[in-house]
Amino acid sequence: MSTNGMTSWAVDLADIGAVYPFQGTEFVLFILGLVFWIGWHILQFRTEKTEVDHEMHSDESGESAKDIIGRY
């Protein structure tokens, strides 16, 4: 099974060019990877912000944190 159209390896590979599968899709895969990477960071930021907001609202006065620091 050949994904690059080669039927025989008994040729000069310098004349052939790229010999890996899915040649020509590098830019599309790069864009998809970049979108995934930026999207992951946005989702991670939102999740962490929600978690921090929840922690801040649970101890708005800061008394619990001061008590823990005082015991330390």
Summary of the structure (lengths in Angstrom):
residues: 72
radius of gyration: 27.3
end to end distance: 67.6
largest distance: 77.7
contacts: 112
relative contact order: 0.06
helix: 64%
strand: 0%
